[in-house]
Amino acid sequence: MESTARRGGGPFEGLYKFVMRRNSVYVTFVVIGAFLGERAVDYGVHKLWEYNNVGKRYEDISVLGTRQAEE
């Protein structure tokens, strides 16, 4: 019979207690997390788009931007 409470908790319990202790820490954690998450998703989607469009981008076509000299 497990009547004693387990001390220590899971691996994220300390982080949870630190973040949830004050509202200002929680809001800061959410704002910074949203900013870093947005940057990570933006970077990943950009790399995926570049990988799928190799050879089709403006930078990949060498003849664009050059005109033939009129004779």
Phi and psi restraints in degrees (range 20) as a CNS / XPLOR table:
assign (resid 1 and name C) (resid 2 and name N)
       (resid 2 and name CA) (resid 2 and name C) 1.0 -95.8 20.0 2
assign (resid 2 and name N) (resid 2 and name CA)
       (resid 2 and name C) (resid 3 and name N) 1.0 82.7 20.0 2
assign (resid 2 and name C) (resid 3 and name N)
       (resid 3 and name CA) (resid 3 and name C) 1.0 -91.9 20.0 2
assign (resid 3 and name N) (resid 3 and name CA)
       (resid 3 and name C) (resid 4 and name N) 1.0 -16.0 20.0 2
assign (resid 3 and name C) (resid 4 and name N)
       (resid 4 and name CA) (resid 4 and name C) 1.0 -86.8 20.0 2
assign (resid 4 and name N) (resid 4 and name CA)
       (resid 4 and name C) (resid 5 and name N) 1.0 139.5 20.0 2
assign (resid 4 and name C) (resid 5 and name N)
       (resid 5 and name CA) (resid 5 and name C) 1.0 -75.7 20.0 2
assign (resid 5 and name N) (resid 5 and name CA)
       (resid 5 and name C) (resid 6 and name N) 1.0 140.2 20.0 2
assign (resid 5 and name C) (resid 6 and name N)
       (resid 6 and name CA) (resid 6 and name C) 1.0 -76.3 20.0 2
assign (resid 6 and name N) (resid 6 and name CA)
       (resid 6 and name C) (resid 7 and name N) 1.0 125.6 20.0 2
assign (resid 6 and name C) (resid 7 and name N)
       (resid 7 and name CA) (resid 7 and name C) 1.0 -92.2 20.0 2
assign (resid 7 and name N) (resid 7 and name CA)
       (resid 7 and name C) (resid 8 and name N) 1.0 149.5 20.0 2
assign (resid 7 and name C) (resid 8 and name N)
       (resid 8 and name CA) (resid 8 and name C) 1.0 101.1 20.0 2
assign (resid 8 and name N) (resid 8 and name CA)
       (resid 8 and name C) (resid 9 and name N) 1.0 -42.6 20.0 2
assign (resid 8 and name C) (resid 9 and name N)
       (resid 9 and name CA) (resid 9 and name C) 1.0 67.7 20.0 2
assign (resid 9 and name N) (resid 9 and name CA)
       (resid 9 and name C) (resid 10 and name N) 1.0 -160.1 20.0 2
assign (resid 9 and name C) (resid 10 and name N)
       (resid 10 and name CA) (resid 10 and name C) 1.0 -85.2 20.0 2
assign (resid 10 and name N) (resid 10 and name CA)
       (resid 10 and name C) (resid 11 and name N) 1.0 179.9 20.0 2
assign (resid 10 and name C) (resid 11 and name N)
       (resid 11 and name CA) (resid 11 and name C) 1.0 -68.5 20.0 2
assign (resid 11 and name N) (resid 11 and name CA)
       (resid 11 and name C) (resid 12 and name N) 1.0 -20.1 20.0 2
assign (resid 11 and name C) (resid 12 and name N)
       (resid 12 and name CA) (resid 12 and name C) 1.0 -101.3 20.0 2
assign (resid 12 and name N) (resid 12 and name CA)
       (resid 12 and name C) (resid 13 and name N) 1.0 2.6 20.0 2
assign (resid 12 and name C) (resid 13 and name N)
       (resid 13 and name CA) (resid 13 and name C) 1.0 -65.9 20.0 2
assign (resid 13 and name N) (resid 13 and name CA)
       (resid 13 and name C) (resid 14 and name N) 1.0 -39.9 20.0 2
assign (resid 13 and name C) (resid 14 and name N)
       (resid 14 and name CA) (resid 14 and name C) 1.0 -63.7 20.0 2
assign (resid 14 and name N) (resid 14 and name CA)
       (resid 14 and name C) (resid 15 and name N) 1.0 -42.7 20.0 2
assign (resid 14 and name C) (resid 15 and name N)
       (resid 15 and name CA) (resid 15 and name C) 1.0 -63.7 20.0 2
assign (resid 15 and name N) (resid 15 and name CA)
       (resid 15 and name C) (resid 16 and name N) 1.0 -41.9 20.0 2
assign (resid 15 and name C) (resid 16 and name N)
       (resid 16 and name CA) (resid 16 and name C) 1.0 -61.4 20.0 2
assign (resid 16 and name N) (resid 16 and name CA)
       (resid 16 and name C) (resid 17 and name N) 1.0 -45.4 20.0 2
assign (resid 16 and name C) (resid 17 and name N)
       (resid 17 and name CA) (resid 17 and name C) 1.0 -65.8 20.0 2
assign (resid 17 and name N) (resid 17 and name CA)
       (resid 17 and name C) (resid 18 and name N) 1.0 -36.2 20.0 2
assign (resid 17 and name C) (resid 18 and name N)
       (resid 18 and name CA) (resid 18 and name C) 1.0 -68.2 20.0 2
assign (resid 18 and name N) (resid 18 and name CA)
       (resid 18 and name C) (resid 19 and name N) 1.0 -44.5 20.0 2
assign (resid 18 and name C) (resid 19 and name N)
       (resid 19 and name CA) (resid 19 and name C) 1.0 -72.1 20.0 2
assign (resid 19 and name N) (resid 19 and name CA)
       (resid 19 and name C) (resid 20 and name N) 1.0 -39.2 20.0 2
assign (resid 19 and name C) (resid 20 and name N)
       (resid 20 and name CA) (resid 20 and name C) 1.0 -87.7 20.0 2
assign (resid 20 and name N) (resid 20 and name CA)
       (resid 20 and name C) (resid 21 and name N) 1.0 2.5 20.0 2
assign (resid 20 and name C) (resid 21 and name N)
       (resid 21 and name CA) (resid 21 and name C) 1.0 -66.4 20.0 2
assign (resid 21 and name N) (resid 21 and name CA)
       (resid 21 and name C) (resid 22 and name N) 1.0 -43.8 20.0 2
assign (resid 21 and name C) (resid 22 and name N)
       (resid 22 and name CA) (resid 22 and name C) 1.0 -129.3 20.0 2
assign (resid 22 and name N) (resid 22 and name CA)
       (resid 22 and name C) (resid 23 and name N) 1.0 149.9 20.0 2
assign (resid 22 and name C) (resid 23 and name N)
       (resid 23 and name CA) (resid 23 and name C) 1.0 -65.7 20.0 2
assign (resid 23 and name N) (resid 23 and name CA)
       (resid 23 and name C) (resid 24 and name N) 1.0 -37.8 20.0 2
assign (resid 23 and name C) (resid 24 and name N)
       (resid 24 and name CA) (resid 24 and name C) 1.0 -64.8 20.0 2
assign (resid 24 and name N) (resid 24 and name CA)
       (resid 24 and name C) (resid 25 and name N) 1.0 -37.6 20.0 2
assign (resid 24 and name C) (resid 25 and name N)
       (resid 25 and name CA) (resid 25 and name C) 1.0 -68.2 20.0 2
assign (resid 25 and name N) (resid 25 and name CA)
       (resid 25 and name C) (resid 26 and name N) 1.0 -40.7 20.0 2
assign (resid 25 and name C) (resid 26 and name N)
       (resid 26 and name CA) (resid 26 and name C) 1.0 -63.1 20.0 2
assign (resid 26 and name N) (resid 26 and name CA)
       (resid 26 and name C) (resid 27 and name N) 1.0 -46.4 20.0 2
assign (resid 26 and name C) (resid 27 and name N)
       (resid 27 and name CA) (resid 27 and name C) 1.0 -64.8 20.0 2
assign (resid 27 and name N) (resid 27 and name CA)
       (resid 27 and name C) (resid 28 and name N) 1.0 -42.2 20.0 2
assign (resid 27 and name C) (resid 28 and name N)
       (resid 28 and name CA) (resid 28 and name C) 1.0 -61.6 20.0 2
assign (resid 28 and name N) (resid 28 and name CA)
       (resid 28 and name C) (resid 29 and name N) 1.0 -42.9 20.0 2
assign (resid 28 and name C) (resid 29 and name N)
       (resid 29 and name CA) (resid 29 and name C) 1.0 -61.3 20.0 2
assign (resid 29 and name N) (resid 29 and name CA)
       (resid 29 and name C) (resid 30 and name N) 1.0 -42.5 20.0 2
assign (resid 29 and name C) (resid 30 and name N)
       (resid 30 and name CA) (resid 30 and name C) 1.0 -67.7 20.0 2
assign (resid 30 and name N) (resid 30 and name CA)
       (resid 30 and name C) (resid 31 and name N) 1.0 -44.3 20.0 2
assign (resid 30 and name C) (resid 31 and name N)
       (resid 31 and name CA) (resid 31 and name C) 1.0 -65.3 20.0 2
assign (resid 31 and name N) (resid 31 and name CA)
       (resid 31 and name C) (resid 32 and name N) 1.0 -47.2 20.0 2
assign (resid 31 and name C) (resid 32 and name N)
       (resid 32 and name CA) (resid 32 and name C) 1.0 -65.9 20.0 2
assign (resid 32 and name N) (resid 32 and name CA)
       (resid 32 and name C) (resid 33 and name N) 1.0 -39.8 20.0 2
assign (resid 32 and name C) (resid 33 and name N)
       (resid 33 and name CA) (resid 33 and name C) 1.0 -63.0 20.0 2
assign (resid 33 and name N) (resid 33 and name CA)
       (resid 33 and name C) (resid 34 and name N) 1.0 -39.7 20.0 2
assign (resid 33 and name C) (resid 34 and name N)
       (resid 34 and name CA) (resid 34 and name C) 1.0 -66.4 20.0 2
assign (resid 34 and name N) (resid 34 and name CA)
       (resid 34 and name C) (resid 35 and name N) 1.0 -41.5 20.0 2
assign (resid 34 and name C) (resid 35 and name N)
       (resid 35 and name CA) (resid 35 and name C) 1.0 -64.2 20.0 2
assign (resid 35 and name N) (resid 35 and name CA)
       (resid 35 and name C) (resid 36 and name N) 1.0 -48.0 20.0 2
assign (resid 35 and name C) (resid 36 and name N)
       (resid 36 and name CA) (resid 36 and name C) 1.0 -67.0 20.0 2
assign (resid 36 and name N) (resid 36 and name CA)
       (resid 36 and name C) (resid 37 and name N) 1.0 -37.3 20.0 2
assign (resid 36 and name C) (resid 37 and name N)
       (resid 37 and name CA) (resid 37 and name C) 1.0 -64.6 20.0 2
assign (resid 37 and name N) (resid 37 and name CA)
       (resid 37 and name C) (resid 38 and name N) 1.0 -40.3 20.0 2
assign (resid 37 and name C) (resid 38 and name N)
       (resid 38 and name CA) (resid 38 and name C) 1.0 -64.4 20.0 2
assign (resid 38 and name N) (resid 38 and name CA)
       (resid 38 and name C) (resid 39 and name N) 1.0 -41.6 20.0 2
assign (resid 38 and name C) (resid 39 and name N)
       (resid 39 and name CA) (resid 39 and name C) 1.0 -64.5 20.0 2
assign (resid 39 and name N) (resid 39 and name CA)
       (resid 39 and name C) (resid 40 and name N) 1.0 -41.0 20.0 2
assign (resid 39 and name C) (resid 40 and name N)
       (resid 40 and name CA) (resid 40 and name C) 1.0 -66.0 20.0 2
assign (resid 40 and name N) (resid 40 and name CA)
       (resid 40 and name C) (resid 41 and name N) 1.0 -43.6 20.0 2
assign (resid 40 and name C) (resid 41 and name N)
       (resid 41 and name CA) (resid 41 and name C) 1.0 -66.2 20.0 2
assign (resid 41 and name N) (resid 41 and name CA)
       (resid 41 and name C) (resid 42 and name N) 1.0 -41.9 20.0 2
assign (resid 41 and name C) (resid 42 and name N)
       (resid 42 and name CA) (resid 42 and name C) 1.0 -61.4 20.0 2
assign (resid 42 and name N) (resid 42 and name CA)
       (resid 42 and name C) (resid 43 and name N) 1.0 -44.8 20.0 2
assign (resid 42 and name C) (resid 43 and name N)
       (resid 43 and name CA) (resid 43 and name C) 1.0 -62.9 20.0 2
assign (resid 43 and name N) (resid 43 and name CA)
       (resid 43 and name C) (resid 44 and name N) 1.0 -45.3 20.0 2
assign (resid 43 and name C) (resid 44 and name N)
       (resid 44 and name CA) (resid 44 and name C) 1.0 -64.1 20.0 2
assign (resid 44 and name N) (resid 44 and name CA)
       (resid 44 and name C) (resid 45 and name N) 1.0 -43.7 20.0 2
assign (resid 44 and name C) (resid 45 and name N)
       (resid 45 and name CA) (resid 45 and name C) 1.0 -67.2 20.0 2
assign (resid 45 and name N) (resid 45 and name CA)
       (resid 45 and name C) (resid 46 and name N) 1.0 -38.8 20.0 2
assign (resid 45 and name C) (resid 46 and name N)
       (resid 46 and name CA) (resid 46 and name C) 1.0 -62.8 20.0 2
assign (resid 46 and name N) (resid 46 and name CA)
       (resid 46 and name C) (resid 47 and name N) 1.0 -46.0 20.0 2
assign (resid 46 and name C) (resid 47 and name N)
       (resid 47 and name CA) (resid 47 and name C) 1.0 -65.1 20.0 2
assign (resid 47 and name N) (resid 47 and name CA)
       (resid 47 and name C) (resid 48 and name N) 1.0 -38.9 20.0 2
assign (resid 47 and name C) (resid 48 and name N)
       (resid 48 and name CA) (resid 48 and name C) 1.0 -64.7 20.0 2
assign (resid 48 and name N) (resid 48 and name CA)
       (resid 48 and name C) (resid 49 and name N) 1.0 -42.2 20.0 2
assign (resid 48 and name C) (resid 49 and name N)
       (resid 49 and name CA) (resid 49 and name C) 1.0 -64.1 20.0 2
assign (resid 49 and name N) (resid 49 and name CA)
       (resid 49 and name C) (resid 50 and name N) 1.0 -43.5 20.0 2
assign (resid 49 and name C) (resid 50 and name N)
       (resid 50 and name CA) (resid 50 and name C) 1.0 -63.0 20.0 2
assign (resid 50 and name N) (resid 50 and name CA)
       (resid 50 and name C) (resid 51 and name N) 1.0 -41.3 20.0 2
assign (resid 50 and name C) (resid 51 and name N)
       (resid 51 and name CA) (resid 51 and name C) 1.0 -63.1 20.0 2
assign (resid 51 and name N) (resid 51 and name CA)
       (resid 51 and name C) (resid 52 and name N) 1.0 -40.7 20.0 2
assign (resid 51 and name C) (resid 52 and name N)
       (resid 52 and name CA) (resid 52 and name C) 1.0 -77.4 20.0 2
assign (resid 52 and name N) (resid 52 and name CA)
       (resid 52 and name C) (resid 53 and name N) 1.0 -16.6 20.0 2
assign (resid 52 and name C) (resid 53 and name N)
       (resid 53 and name CA) (resid 53 and name C) 1.0 -118.3 20.0 2
assign (resid 53 and name N) (resid 53 and name CA)
       (resid 53 and name C) (resid 54 and name N) 1.0 27.3 20.0 2
assign (resid 53 and name C) (resid 54 and name N)
       (resid 54 and name CA) (resid 54 and name C) 1.0 -64.0 20.0 2
assign (resid 54 and name N) (resid 54 and name CA)
       (resid 54 and name C) (resid 55 and name N) 1.0 130.2 20.0 2
assign (resid 54 and name C) (resid 55 and name N)
       (resid 55 and name CA) (resid 55 and name C) 1.0 89.6 20.0 2
assign (resid 55 and name N) (resid 55 and name CA)
       (resid 55 and name C) (resid 56 and name N) 1.0 -10.0 20.0 2
assign (resid 55 and name C) (resid 56 and name N)
       (resid 56 and name CA) (resid 56 and name C) 1.0 -109.0 20.0 2
assign (resid 56 and name N) (resid 56 and name CA)
       (resid 56 and name C) (resid 57 and name N) 1.0 -7.2 20.0 2
assign (resid 56 and name C) (resid 57 and name N)
       (resid 57 and name CA) (resid 57 and name C) 1.0 -82.9 20.0 2
assign (resid 57 and name N) (resid 57 and name CA)
       (resid 57 and name C) (resid 58 and name N) 1.0 160.9 20.0 2
assign (resid 57 and name C) (resid 58 and name N)
       (resid 58 and name CA) (resid 58 and name C) 1.0 -59.4 20.0 2
assign (resid 58 and name N) (resid 58 and name CA)
       (resid 58 and name C) (resid 59 and name N) 1.0 -40.1 20.0 2
assign (resid 58 and name C) (resid 59 and name N)
       (resid 59 and name CA) (resid 59 and name C) 1.0 -66.3 20.0 2
assign (resid 59 and name N) (resid 59 and name CA)
       (resid 59 and name C) (resid 60 and name N) 1.0 -24.6 20.0 2
assign (resid 59 and name C) (resid 60 and name N)
       (resid 60 and name CA) (resid 60 and name C) 1.0 -84.1 20.0 2
assign (resid 60 and name N) (resid 60 and name CA)
       (resid 60 and name C) (resid 61 and name N) 1.0 -16.1 20.0 2
assign (resid 60 and name C) (resid 61 and name N)
       (resid 61 and name CA) (resid 61 and name C) 1.0 -96.3 20.0 2
assign (resid 61 and name N) (resid 61 and name CA)
       (resid 61 and name C) (resid 62 and name N) 1.0 113.8 20.0 2
assign (resid 61 and name C) (resid 62 and name N)
       (resid 62 and name CA) (resid 62 and name C) 1.0 -76.7 20.0 2
assign (resid 62 and name N) (resid 62 and name CA)
       (resid 62 and name C) (resid 63 and name N) 1.0 -24.1 20.0 2
assign (resid 62 and name C) (resid 63 and name N)
       (resid 63 and name CA) (resid 63 and name C) 1.0 -85.2 20.0 2
assign (resid 63 and name N) (resid 63 and name CA)
       (resid 63 and name C) (resid 64 and name N) 1.0 -9.0 20.0 2
assign (resid 63 and name C) (resid 64 and name N)
       (resid 64 and name CA) (resid 64 and name C) 1.0 -71.8 20.0 2
assign (resid 64 and name N) (resid 64 and name CA)
       (resid 64 and name C) (resid 65 and name N) 1.0 138.4 20.0 2
assign (resid 64 and name C) (resid 65 and name N)
       (resid 65 and name CA) (resid 65 and name C) 1.0 88.7 20.0 2
assign (resid 65 and name N) (resid 65 and name CA)
       (resid 65 and name C) (resid 66 and name N) 1.0 -5.3 20.0 2
assign (resid 65 and name C) (resid 66 and name N)
       (resid 66 and name CA) (resid 66 and name C) 1.0 -111.1 20.0 2
assign (resid 66 and name N) (resid 66 and name CA)
       (resid 66 and name C) (resid 67 and name N) 1.0 134.3 20.0 2
assign (resid 66 and name C) (resid 67 and name N)
       (resid 67 and name CA) (resid 67 and name C) 1.0 -108.9 20.0 2
assign (resid 67 and name N) (resid 67 and name CA)
       (resid 67 and name C) (resid 68 and name N) 1.0 147.4 20.0 2
assign (resid 67 and name C) (resid 68 and name N)
       (resid 68 and name CA) (resid 68 and name C) 1.0 -74.0 20.0 2
assign (resid 68 and name N) (resid 68 and name CA)
       (resid 68 and name C) (resid 69 and name N) 1.0 138.9 20.0 2
assign (resid 68 and name C) (resid 69 and name N)
       (resid 69 and name CA) (resid 69 and name C) 1.0 -70.2 20.0 2
assign (resid 69 and name N) (resid 69 and name CA)
       (resid 69 and name C) (resid 70 and name N) 1.0 131.1 20.0 2
assign (resid 69 and name C) (resid 70 and name N)
       (resid 70 and name CA) (resid 70 and name C) 1.0 -78.6 20.0 2
assign (resid 70 and name N) (resid 70 and name CA)
       (resid 70 and name C) (resid 71 and name N) 1.0 129.0 20.0 2
